[in-house]
Amino acid sequence: MTRADSTAVPGWVEPMLAKPDGGRLPESPDWTYEHKLDGYRCAMRIASDGTTVLTSRNGIDFTDEFPTLAGVLTPGLDGRAAVLDDEIVVYDEHGHPDFGDLQERRGRYRKHSTSPRQADPFEDVPVRFLAFDLLRLGDEVLLHTPYDQRRALLDQVPMPDPYLVSVVPAVTFNALAADRLTPAALLAQVAAAGHEGLIAKLPSSTYAPGQRPGTWLKHPLTQTQEVILCGWRPGQNRFTGILGGLLLGAHDPDTGELVYLGDVGTGFTERERSALQDRLHALERPRHPFAVDPPREDVRRARWVEPVLVGEVVYRQFTRGAGRLRHTAWRGLRDDRDPTDITAPTPGPDHPPPWHPPPNPSPAAGRASGSPCRPGHDG
């Protein structure tokens, strides 16, 4: 631990990221497990006087967008400064984090924040702050403190309003084993509940800002990819006159060049198609932005744009050789991401083996550590 000035809003800490586990969830007493969340990664920075700043994964100020979260932890900190790592989520009617609703809320915020009218309070789409790490408390900077000690300190911070803020439970391998369960059984519960997957963390891991050191591993149940919007196609048939699909890119992880990843034409609402088209019109350019010409048959009728917007897609396969995303569906824009950070996935097997959950996992897993079946974060 190191000392810091607690009189001002603490400085932003670039978030530590989870590394993909390669499809094999680690299972040993060395690991602790949290649920993988579907929301906006955010740092809550609180000064000793309660002044609160919310900062996105890429340094964007979220405070005005989520005013109900500003100051929510002040009563529990007793005049101490703090920095928490978290995910901001919106829940659907089934109690699951819903990224689509969060994206729709963001679109409404963007529209109202640029209009002369007062911003919509969005009371119909409440958000919740789910904290999973503590990076500073009072004068103590905790970046070099082991994860299990940071979590123990986080669990001691009072959560004044559970509707707005709570701590994501963590469950250890040994706690699962005490209930005669395995991490695979916990993963089966996650899948059955419709959540995103699991994050495995080493209890001894320190916090490495902006890095993926392998001491946090993510095991997603669905494959998602952040992409750069590089062009679009006008729609046809019932989509005539509006956006039909997007042409996608990302940076080659070895060369840094912008490469073509394929397209996406499903998963949009009509409102999203219209809103995206309006934004893309303002970014048009005469030629594609890729380092290598994409296949001619893929880009007929394409209209190209400056590669400055980031989105996210779900996909079933990333092919070897051509390096294309297959069976894609749109999830939404990611204004909290910087296009310079978006890299193409690494090709895996064209037909990955299916994952089979163990039979009849016991509901006792929810007792392993508080309630691990409540959601956790996305690294």
N, C-alpha and C positions, 0 to 999 in steps of 0.2 A: 504494500500500500504506500502511496505517496500523498503529500499534503497539497491542497489547492485553495485558492481564494474562494470563499463561499458568499461574498457580498454581491457578486454580479451573476448574470445568467451563465452557467457553465458553457464552455465551448463545445461545438459539435464534434462527435466522434464518428468517423466513417464506420459503417456497420461491418462486423465480421460475417462471413458468408459460409454456408454449408457446402461441402463438396459432395457430388453424386457418389453413391455407394456402389455403383456399377451393377445394380440389380440384386445385390446380396446384402440383406440387412445384417449388420454385425450382431452376433449373439454370444455374449460372454459377460462375466461379472465386471468387466472393465467399463461398461456403458450404462448411461442413463438415457431415458427415452421421453421425448415430448411429441405432441401431435403437430403435424405440419399444417399451417394455416393458409387461408386464401384471402389475403387482404393487402393493405399497404404497409410495408415496413416503415417504422417511424422511431425517432428518438424523442423522448420527452425530457426537456432540460428545464430544471426548476431552480430559481435563485432562492436565497434564504428568506427573502420577503414574499415568496410565493409567485413571483413573476414566472410565467411558463411559456416556453417556446417549443413548438412541435416541428420537427425537421425530417424530411423524407430521406429515403435511402441515398439519393443523389444530391442532397443539400438544399432542396426546395423548402421554403417556409410554409408549413401546413396550418399554422395557428389560426388564421382567419377562416380557413375552410372548415375547421372542426372546433368551433368556439365552446361547445359544451364540455370539451376535454381540458380546456385551459383552466388551471387552478384546482382540478378535481382532487389532486393528491396533497394539496397544501395542508389541509387539516391534519393529515396523518404524519407529516414530516416534522412538526414541532420546531419550525424555524430552520431546518436543515436544508442545504442545497442537495440536489440529486440529479442523476442522469439515468434514465431507464431505457432499455431496448425493448421494442414491442412490435405488435402488429395491430393496425386499426382495421376493424371488421364491421360488417353489417350482417345481421342474422336474418334468415328467411323464416317462414312460418313454422318450419319443422325444427328450428333451433340449430341450423347449420350455417356457417359463414357463407355468404352469397356474394361472390366477386362481381357478378352482373349487376346486382342492386347497388353495390358500391360504385361501380363505373357509371351507372345512370345518375347517381347522386352527384358524382364529380362533373358530369356533363352539364347538369343543371346549375351547379355552382359556377362553372366557367361562364355560362351564359349570363347569369345574373350579376356576376362580379364585374362584367364589362358593360353592364347597362346602367342607366342613370337611376333606376329604381333600387330601393333597398334590397339587399341580398335576402333570398329565401332562407328562413331558419331551418328548413328540412326536418321539421319535427316528425314528418311521416316516415323518414328513413333514419332512425337513430343509429349512432355508431357506438362502438365499445372499444376500449383500450385494453389489450391483453398483454401484460408485461411478462417477459421471460428472462430478463437479465438485468442486473444492476451494475452500472459502470462507475458510479460515484455516489457516496452518501456522506453528507456533511462535508468535512474537509478532506476525506479520504478518497483518493482515486484508486479504483479497484481493477484496473486493466491487467495487472500482473498477479492478481489474486486468483486462485484456482476456482473453476466453475462451481464446484459444490459449495464452496464457502460463499461465493457471490449469491448463489441461490438461497442459502440459509439466511443471509442478510435480507434478501428480497422478501422471503416469506415472513419476515418480522415487520415489514412496512405495512401499516394499517391501510386497508382499502375502504375509504369512507363511503363510496357509493357503488355497490356491486353491479348496478345497471350500466355504469359508465366505465368502470375500471376493475380489473381483477388480475390475479397472478395465474399464469398457465401452470397447471400441475406437472410435475416431473416424476417419473417412476423408474426406480433402479431395477437392474436385472435381478438382484437378490430379493427385492420386494415382490417382483413377479414370481420368482421361484418359491417364495414362502407360501404363495397361494397355489402352488403346483401349476404355474403357468409359464409360458415362454414368450419372448418377443414376437414370435410368429403368431401366437394366439392374440396378443395385443393388436397386431397388425390386422388380423381377421376381424376384430371388433371395430377397428378404424374403418375398414372397408365396408362392413355391414352398416355402419352409421353414416356412410356417405362422405367421410372426410378425405383429405388429400394424401395422407401418408404419415410417416414418422420422421423425426429428426433424432439421430443418436449422437450423444455428446460424451466425451471423456470427462469424468469428474475433475481430473487434474489440469484440464485445458485452461490456459490463460486467454484473455481476449485480444485477438489480433486484428486491429482495425483495417478494413479493406482487403483482407486476405481470406483465402480458402485453404487453411493449413492441413486439413484432413482430420482434425480433432473433433469437428462437427461433420456428420455425414447425413445426407438426406435420402430418404427412400420414398419416392412418389409412387402413388398408385395409378396416376394418370400422367402421361407425358405432355409437358407443356414446353413451349419455346418462345422466348422473347425475340421479336423480329423487327427489322427496320422497314417502314413503308416506303417503297421505291417507285411505285406506280399503281395505276388502277385501270380497270376496264369498264366502259359504260355497260349497263345492264341490257338484257334482251328480254323479249316476251313480257312477262308481267313486271319486270324490273326496267323496262324501257324508260329512259329519261333520268334514271338514277344510277348510283354505283352498283356494278354487278359483282366485282371481285377486286382483290388487292394483289399486287405483285410484291414479293417479299425478298428481303436480303438480310445479311449479317456479315460480320467481319471474319475472315479466315483466321482461326486461332494461331496459325503459324506465321502467315505473312502480313496479317492486318488488312489485306485487301477486302473490299466490299464484294461479296459473291452473291449470286442468285440462288434462292432457296426454294422457289416454287410460288404457288399462289394459294389463296383462300377465297372461297365464294359462298360459304355457308356459315351459319351461326349469328348473322346480323339480324337485328330488328329493322323494320323500315325506317324508324327514327334514326338508328345508327347509320344506315346507308346514306340518308340525307345529310346528317351532320358531318360525316366523314367526307362526303363529296364537297361540301362547302369549304372544309379546311384544306383539302387537297387542291382545289382550284387555285388557291392563293399561293401554292408552292410549285406550280407547274414549271417544267424545264423542257427544252427541245429534245434531249437525248437521255438514254438510260444512264444511271450513275455507276454501273458495275465495272469492275476491272476487266472482265471478259464478256463479250457479247453473249447474252442468254440465247437459248434455242429459238429460232425464228418462229416455229410453230407454237411456242409458249406465249409469245408476246404480240400476237396479232391484235390490232385495235388498242394496243396499250397507250396510255397517256402517262408520261413520266413526271416525277416530282422530286424535289430536293429531299435527300434522305435524312430528315431531321425528326420525324415522328417515330415513336416506338409503340408497338402493339404486342399482343400475346395471342398465341394460337394453341389449341390442343391438336396433337397429331398422333397417328398410329405407328408411323414408320419413318425412319430417316435412311434413305437408300445409300448403299455403298456406290462408289464410282461417281455417279452423277451428283450426289449430295443434295437430294431433294426431299423436302417434307412431303409425306403422302397422307391422304385422308385427313385433311386439316379442317378445323372449325374455328371461327373467330371467337375470342374471349373479350377483347376490349383494348382500348388504348392504355398505354402505361406512361403517363406524363411524369411519373416519378422515376423514370429510367433515362439515362443518357445514351444516345445512339452510339457514342464512341466505345461504350462498354459491352455492346451486344455482339457476341461471337456465335458462330455456327456450332451446332452439336457435333460430337464425334460419332461417326457411323458405328453402329453396333450390328448384331446379327439381323439379317433381313426379316427373320421370323423368330423373335425372342420366345423362349419357352414360357408357357403360361404359368402363373403363380397359383398354387392350390392351397387355400387355407386349411389348417387342421380341423378335424371334425368336431362340432359341438363345443366351441370354446366356452369356458365357464364364465358366467357373469361376475364372478368374484374378482376379475381383473380390475374392476372399478374401485376396489378397496386397497390396491397396492400402494398408492400414495395419494391420499385425498380422493381424487376422482380422475384418473388418467384418461377417461373417455371424454372429458371435456377437451375442446380443441387447443392446439398449440400453434407454433409459428412456422412460417416458411423461411428458410435460410436463403 
